[in-house]
Amino acid sequence: MRGGLLRRWVVIQENLPSRDSAGAEVDDWQTFAVGWGDVRPLATGAEGFSSDQPFAEQYYQIRMRWTSVLATATPKMRAVSEGKTFDIERIHDESDRRREIRIYARLLNP
């Protein structure tokens, strides 16, 4: 993996829900891992209507150097980079050689 391609700071977050003063569960996103990554939109996406409102989904691939922490990330987590939040759908070690992690995610806030 060429280091020059890793130009975006990526924060992987996990949700550790807490309770507010009324006892309701509140999402509390905590940093799980950080590092430089290559964040690129994929050609695939989806468009349609939900409740008579148009929607469009954009999917991204995030490539990062393999670390033992990143290797334990799960699809229940999210990624944040440059003000964009991504819902992680799949995490994959492409070559099983512990060099690169590829994260496939859906953009949450365009």
Backbone as CSV, one residue per row, in Angstrom:
resi,resn,N_x,N_y,N_z,CA_x,CA_y,CA_z,C_x,C_y,C_z
1,MET,0.846,-1.166,0.000,0.000,0.000,0.000,0.894,1.232,0.000
2,ARG,0.670,2.110,-0.934,1.453,3.338,-1.038,0.957,4.355,-0.015
3,GLY,1.865,4.819,0.825,1.508,5.761,1.872,0.980,7.083,1.344
4,GLY,1.412,7.501,0.149,0.975,8.770,-0.415,-0.511,8.827,-0.717
5,LEU,-1.164,7.678,-0.807,-2.591,7.643,-1.079,-3.418,7.867,0.185
6,LEU,-2.793,7.724,1.337,-3.506,7.843,2.611,-3.489,9.308,3.043
7,ARG,-4.439,10.078,2.542,-4.436,11.531,2.741,-5.523,12.045,3.666
8,ARG,-6.418,11.198,4.089,-7.549,11.630,4.910,-7.443,11.036,6.303
9,TRP,-7.637,11.866,7.319,-7.636,11.381,8.694,-8.984,10.720,8.960
10,VAL,-8.968,9.486,9.378,-10.188,8.702,9.586,-10.269,8.306,11.060
11,VAL,-11.449,8.513,11.635,-11.715,8.113,13.012,-12.783,7.023,12.965
12,ILE,-12.470,5.867,13.528,-13.441,4.784,13.653,-14.035,4.907,15.055
13,GLN,-15.367,4.924,15.125,-16.041,5.103,16.405,-16.954,3.918,16.702
14,GLU,-17.073,3.598,17.997,-18.023,2.576,18.427,-19.043,3.229,19.353
15,ASN,-20.252,2.713,19.308,-21.333,3.258,20.117,-21.354,2.563,21.475
16,LEU,-21.171,3.356,22.519,-21.264,2.858,23.893,-22.413,3.610,24.546
17,PRO,-23.653,3.119,24.344,-24.829,3.849,24.815,-24.770,4.133,26.312
18,SER,-25.297,5.293,26.666,-25.400,5.675,28.071,-26.846,6.088,28.336
19,ARG,-27.131,6.461,29.558,-28.485,6.866,29.934,-28.485,8.350,30.286
20,ASP,-29.531,9.044,29.834,-29.670,10.447,30.200,-30.350,10.562,31.568
21,SER,-30.606,11.783,32.002,-31.172,11.994,33.338,-32.573,11.395,33.492
22,ALA,-33.278,11.210,32.365,-34.611,10.616,32.415,-34.561,9.090,32.308
23,GLY,-33.362,8.537,32.137,-33.215,7.089,32.048,-33.305,6.536,30.638
24,ALA,-33.461,7.418,29.641,-33.539,6.969,28.247,-32.131,6.692,27.720
25,GLU,-32.032,5.685,26.864,-30.747,5.339,26.280,-30.359,6.377,25.228
26,VAL,-29.105,6.830,25.286,-28.592,7.854,24.380,-27.332,7.315,23.714
27,ASP,-27.226,7.493,22.387,-26.016,7.078,21.683,-24.833,7.897,22.179
28,ASP,-23.729,7.219,22.418,-22.501,7.882,22.855,-21.352,7.297,22.047
29,TRP,-20.986,7.962,20.956,-19.962,7.465,20.050,-18.583,7.819,20.601
30,GLN,-17.762,6.780,20.806,-16.414,6.925,21.354,-15.392,6.499,20.308
31,THR,-14.234,7.130,20.326,-13.164,6.789,19.387,-12.657,5.379,19.674
32,PHE,-12.595,4.573,18.618,-12.109,3.197,18.702,-10.709,3.095,18.100
33,ALA,-10.515,3.745,16.949,-9.219,3.725,16.259,-9.119,4.966,15.384
34,VAL,-7.906,5.401,15.110,-7.668,6.546,14.229,-6.503,6.218,13.304
35,GLY,-6.456,6.902,12.181,-5.338,6.711,11.264,-5.603,7.369,9.930
36,TRP,-4.574,7.390,9.117,-4.693,7.954,7.774,-5.314,6.920,6.854
37,GLY,-6.166,7.396,5.936,-6.838,6.487,5.021,-7.086,7.110,3.663
38,ASP,-7.482,6.281,2.752,-7.882,6.685,1.408,-9.393,6.493,1.337
39,VAL,-10.133,7.591,1.207,-11.591,7.551,1.213,-12.077,7.862,-0.198
40,ARG,-12.708,6.881,-0.835,-13.156,7.051,-2.227,-14.589,6.586,-2.409
41,PRO,-15.371,7.364,-3.163,-16.727,6.902,-3.472,-16.679,5.736,-4.448
42,LEU,-17.595,4.807,-4.282,-17.728,3.683,-5.213,-18.744,4.048,-6.280
43,ALA,-18.675,3.393,-7.399,-19.602,3.671,-8.496,-21.014,3.216,-8.174
44,THR,-21.155,2.325,-7.209,-22.482,1.824,-6.860,-23.166,2.758,-5.880
45,GLY,-24.448,2.800,-5.947,-25.258,3.613,-5.056,-26.704,3.202,-5.246
46,ALA,-27.588,3.893,-4.592,-29.010,3.569,-4.716,-29.820,4.847,-4.715
47,GLU,-30.867,4.848,-5.489,-31.812,5.952,-5.515,-33.209,5.375,-5.422
48,GLY,-34.128,6.148,-4.888,-35.497,5.667,-4.800,-36.353,6.632,-4.017
49,PHE,-37.482,6.128,-3.552,-38.408,6.925,-2.774,-38.710,6.210,-1.467
50,SER,-38.755,6.962,-0.389,-39.133,6.446,0.911,-40.139,7.421,1.499
51,SER,-41.338,6.938,1.783,-42.425,7.806,2.274,-42.651,8.970,1.313
52,ASP,-42.633,8.651,0.034,-42.839,9.639,-1.034,-41.765,10.716,-1.087
53,GLN,-40.633,10.497,-0.432,-39.520,11.437,-0.481,-38.366,10.775,-1.228
54,PRO,-37.761,11.486,-2.178,-36.632,10.886,-2.894,-35.423,10.748,-1.960
55,PHE,-34.638,9.701,-2.185,-33.409,9.539,-1.427,-32.336,8.982,-2.351
56,ALA,-31.113,9.213,-1.991,-29.970,8.666,-2.721,-28.947,8.203,-1.691
57,GLU,-28.374,7.039,-1.921,-27.348,6.520,-1.034,-26.046,6.431,-1.803
58,GLN,-24.974,6.841,-1.180,-23.651,6.759,-1.784,-22.788,5.850,-0.925
59,TYR,-22.081,4.948,-1.571,-21.217,4.006,-0.879,-19.759,4.373,-1.098
60,TYR,-18.949,4.127,-0.081,-17.533,4.488,-0.107,-16.670,3.300,0.282
61,GLN,-15.425,3.345,-0.184,-14.406,2.400,0.254,-13.352,3.210,1.000
62,ILE,-13.016,2.761,2.203,-11.994,3.410,3.004,-10.865,2.411,3.189
63,ARG,-9.690,2.764,2.709,-8.524,1.890,2.829,-7.599,2.463,3.896
64,MET,-7.176,1.601,4.813,-6.276,2.017,5.886,-5.219,0.947,6.101
65,ARG,-4.105,1.338,6.695,-3.088,0.342,7.043,-3.644,-0.597,8.109
66,TRP,-3.270,-1.862,8.018,-3.722,-2.867,8.967,-3.113,-2.569,10.332
67,THR,-3.929,-2.635,11.364,-3.455,-2.614,12.749,-4.254,-3.676,13.500
68,SER,-3.727,-4.139,14.604,-4.436,-5.160,15.375,-5.756,-4.608,15.915
69,VAL,-5.819,-3.302,16.179,-7.061,-2.693,16.651,-8.080,-2.649,15.519
70,LEU,-7.676,-2.167,14.350,-8.605,-2.106,13.212,-9.106,-3.484,12.813
71,ALA,-8.292,-4.487,12.989,-8.689,-5.851,12.624,-9.862,-6.345,13.461
72,THR,-10.112,-5.706,14.609,-11.212,-6.126,15.469,-12.450,-5.234,15.311
73,ALA,-12.409,-4.281,14.389,-13.567,-3.404,14.146,-14.732,-4.230,13.606
74,THR,-15.951,-3.742,13.846,-17.145,-4.467,13.414,-18.077,-3.550,12.622
75,PRO,-19.029,-4.120,11.884,-19.996,-3.306,11.150,-20.946,-2.508,12.036
76,LYS,-20.901,-2.690,13.340,-21.729,-1.892,14.240,-21.109,-0.522,14.500
77,MET,-19.921,-0.311,13.961,-19.197,0.943,14.175,-19.447,1.902,13.021
78,ARG,-18.884,3.103,13.144,-18.976,4.087,12.072,-17.617,4.726,11.872
79,ALA,-17.451,5.358,10.709,-16.221,6.069,10.388,-16.561,7.538,10.182
80,VAL,-15.651,8.409,10.574,-15.825,9.841,10.388,-14.552,10.373,9.745
81,SER,-14.722,11.144,8.660,-13.585,11.750,7.975,-14.029,13.040,7.312
82,GLU,-13.303,14.110,7.596,-13.548,15.418,6.991,-15.014,15.853,7.102
83,GLY,-15.596,15.645,8.264,-16.967,16.081,8.509,-18.040,15.159,7.956
84,LYS,-17.638,14.078,7.320,-18.604,13.111,6.791,-18.640,11.894,7.706
85,THR,-19.841,11.368,7.901,-20.024,10.191,8.735,-20.467,9.029,7.860
86,PHE,-19.845,7.878,8.073,-20.108,6.690,7.261,-20.557,5.542,8.156
87,ASP,-21.607,4.854,7.748,-22.096,3.658,8.437,-21.333,2.463,7.868
88,ILE,-20.522,1.827,8.688,-19.703,0.704,8.214,-20.596,-0.501,7.948
89,GLU,-20.461,-1.057,6.755,-21.242,-2.230,6.383,-20.400,-3.499,6.303
90,ARG,-19.123,-3.337,5.958,-18.258,-4.514,5.827,-16.810,-4.091,6.027
91,ILE,-16.027,-4.938,6.693,-14.610,-4.706,6.905,-13.877,-5.941,6.418
92,HIS,-12.830,-5.712,5.626,-12.191,-6.854,4.985,-10.685,-6.654,4.909
93,ASP,-9.937,-7.701,5.264,-8.485,-7.737,5.059,-8.284,-8.382,3.698
94,GLU,-8.041,-7.554,2.678,-8.035,-8.012,1.283,-7.141,-9.222,1.034
95,SER,-5.930,-9.181,1.523,-4.993,-10.239,1.166,-4.705,-11.202,2.308
96,ASP,-5.306,-10.973,3.466,-5.020,-11.768,4.658,-3.536,-11.726,5.020
97,ARG,-2.857,-10.652,4.591,-1.421,-10.518,4.873,-1.149,-9.420,5.896
98,ARG,-2.210,-8.897,6.499,-2.086,-7.872,7.534,-1.353,-6.634,7.036
99,ARG,-1.721,-6.186,5.870,-1.131,-4.967,5.317,-2.166,-3.857,5.170
100,GLU,-3.377,-4.244,4.818,-4.381,-3.250,4.472,-5.767,-3.721,4.916
101,ILE,-6.540,-2.788,5.455,-7.932,-3.044,5.803,-8.785,-2.226,4.847
102,ARG,-9.786,-2.857,4.273,-10.744,-2.135,3.440,-12.086,-2.114,4.148
103,ILE,-12.617,-0.919,4.261,-13.896,-0.712,4.919,-14.885,-0.256,3.857
104,TYR,-15.995,-0.938,3.771,-17.051,-0.550,2.827,-18.174,0.059,3.654
105,ALA,-18.545,1.285,3.308,-19.468,2.024,4.153,-20.437,2.876,3.323
106,ARG,-21.546,3.228,3.968,-22.586,4.066,3.355,-22.507,5.453,3.991
107,LEU,-22.523,6.480,3.137,-22.481,7.857,3.622,-23.772,8.195,4.329
108,LEU,-23.675,8.709,5.562,-24.863,9.052,6.342,-25.275,10.509,6.184
109,ASN,-24.308,11.414,6.122,-24.638,12.842,6.032,-23.908,13.476,4.855
110,PRO,-24.592,13.577,3.720,-23.913,14.129,2.526,-23.535,15.592,2.688
